[in-house]
């Protein structure tokens, strides 16, 4: 039997890199729950989504697995108007993906990160405070 990590990597590679909708039948539970509000739950929704991803480029980054959860840090280009970095979280049971959550944000260039860091460092810290206040974008 494949590890949960191997299952999720096959799902991501098949769906987002190879655009192979057959990964849904092999690796998704029929009762699949999607926690992204833009995509409906159910394996059929994923099977219908895959062929529409013609302009999507996806890069797999760091992968962490613990028990039935697998988290993948990746980069999406073509999902929205700007490149995104994401953490996709999958729950796997008996070799099938049963749930998915994601957190996505715009990928910042190093120039923007340096600018924001300099701006944050200029802010005064209140007495007793040891960290820079939260940045507002």
Protein Blocks (a to p, Z undefined) as FASTA:
>chain_A
ZZfklmmmmmmmmmmmnopaklmmmmpcfklccfbfkbcghjklmmmmmmmmmmpccddd
ddddehjbccdddddehjambdcddddddddeehiafbdcddddddddfklmmmmmmmmm
mpccdehiabdcdddZZ
